[in-house]
Amino acid sequence: QVQLVESGGGLVQPGGSLGLSCAASGATVSRYIMSWYRQAPGKERELVASIGSLGGSTTYANSVKGRFTISRDNTKNTVYLQMNSLKPEDTAVYYCNARGYGLVAWGQGTQVTVSS
């Protein structure tokens, strides 16, 4: 059974930084496409960033390009999302996602609030 557990959310001022972690159990993150999604109140869930298996190529939503960085530590079986220059519009619940080989798994989400 695959479990994804996010951590690192919280309240941060505009322009600040925050780092999220997604610890996986029951699956090896290097084998799957790992992604971060977010969902703001009243909006649909949207893809923020992805990192591929094997070579680890990354993709980002235009809204976060240049500010967010997704990475993976295979030794810790953990995926990270470093968020810099945060804006109020980045406020959302952030979810970790793993997919591949017929698997789709979600974490429970972690709240990120950007406010002064």
C-alpha positions in Angstrom: 0.0 0.0 0.0 1.4 3.3 -1.1 1.4 6.2 1.4 2.4 9.8 0.7 2.8 12.1 3.7 3.3 15.8 3.1 4.8 18.2 5.6 6.2 21.7 5.7 3.2 23.9 5.1 2.4 27.0 7.1 1.9 30.7 7.1 4.5 32.9 5.3 4.6 36.5 4.3 4.6 37.6 0.7 8.1 37.3 -0.7 9.0 34.6 1.7 10.1 31.0 1.2 8.7 27.7 2.3 9.8 24.1 1.7 7.4 21.1 1.4 8.3 17.5 1.8 6.6 14.4 0.6 7.7 11.2 2.2 6.7 8.0 0.5 6.3 4.5 1.8 5.2 1.4 -0.1 6.7 2.8 -3.3 10.1 3.9 -4.5 9.8 7.5 -5.7 12.5 7.1 -8.3 10.3 4.7 -10.2 7.3 7.0 -10.5 6.4 10.4 -11.9 6.2 12.5 -8.7 4.2 15.8 -8.8 2.9 18.5 -6.6 -0.6 19.8 -7.1 -2.4 22.6 -5.3 -6.0 23.5 -4.8 -7.2 27.0 -3.7 -10.7 27.6 -2.2 -13.3 27.5 -5.0 -10.8 26.5 -7.6 -9.9 23.2 -9.3 -6.8 21.3 -8.4 -3.9 22.3 -10.6 -0.5 20.8 -11.4 2.3 22.8 -9.9 5.4 20.8 -10.7 6.5 17.3 -11.8 9.7 15.3 -11.7 10.1 12.3 -13.9 11.4 8.9 -13.0 14.9 7.8 -14.0 16.4 10.9 -15.5 14.4 13.2 -13.3 13.3 15.8 -15.9 11.2 18.6 -14.4 8.2 20.6 -15.5 6.5 23.6 -13.9 3.3 25.5 -14.2 3.9 28.9 -15.8 2.7 30.6 -12.7 5.5 29.2 -10.5 8.4 28.9 -13.1 11.5 30.5 -11.7 10.2 30.6 -8.2 9.5 26.9 -7.3 11.9 24.0 -7.5 10.9 20.3 -7.3 13.6 17.7 -6.4 13.9 14.2 -5.2 16.1 12.4 -2.7 16.1 8.7 -3.6 18.0 7.7 -0.5 15.2 9.2 1.7 12.4 8.2 -0.7 11.2 11.8 -0.5 10.2 14.5 -2.9 10.5 18.2 -2.1 9.1 21.5 -3.3 11.1 24.6 -2.6 8.9 27.7 -2.9 10.5 31.1 -3.1 9.2 34.6 -3.7 5.8 33.5 -2.5 2.7 35.4 -3.5 -0.8 35.6 -1.9 -2.1 33.7 -5.0 0.1 30.7 -4.0 -2.2 30.2 -1.0 -3.7 26.7 -1.4 -3.6 23.1 -0.1 -0.6 21.4 -1.7 -0.8 17.7 -2.5 1.8 15.2 -3.4 1.0 12.7 -6.2 2.7 9.6 -7.5 1.8 7.9 -10.8 3.1 5.2 -13.0 2.8 1.4 -13.7 -1.0 1.7 -13.1 -0.5 3.4 -9.7 -2.1 6.8 -8.8 -1.6 7.9 -5.2 -2.3 11.1 -3.3 -1.1 12.5 0.0 -3.5 14.2 2.4 -2.4 17.7 1.6 -0.7 20.5 3.5 -1.9 24.0 3.8 0.2 26.9 2.5 -1.0 30.4 3.3 0.8 33.5 2.0 -0.4 36.6 3.8 0.9 39.6 5.6 
